[in-house]
């Protein structure tokens, strides 16, 4: 019985490098972020575009330890897409939300006001690093981090899309 398990382990160990090579590598295209919906200018941002934007660091507690995520405020990306923020955040704009979507189909919602630094100090970011290193494969390459949420359910990993929806025109 032990010999059979050992043989299986040897086969898996020998085959693993071949399996890893045959899997598609993460490309810049899969790491892009599309911003659309009720925006003036739809955007497709690459990881390089996001790295070049103003950076913010937030600290969250995960499994009993402090973790630092770095990235860009969601508001900065929305501003680049022409979404009304700051003094323009009034009237119909207050009845808007952002639907964030992940590569695996997971979706979460943020009100536009809670993403606007003129309304709140939530510092919700699109992170691309954790403790100074790229996000883990299962998290990234991009992840929303909402540091003041009591639960991490809206810290959506594998982020691909931000769609702005205005409820009242």
Buried (B, 14 or more C-beta within 10 A) or exposed (E): EEEEEEEEEEEEEEEEEEEEEEEEEEEEEEBBBBBBBBBEEEBEBBBEBBBEBEBBBBEBEEEEEEBEBBBBBBBBBBBBBBBBBEEEBEEEBBBBBBBBBBBEEEEBEBBBBBBBBEBEEBBBBBBBBBEEEEBEEEBBBBBBBBBEBEEBEBBBBBBBBBBBEBEEE
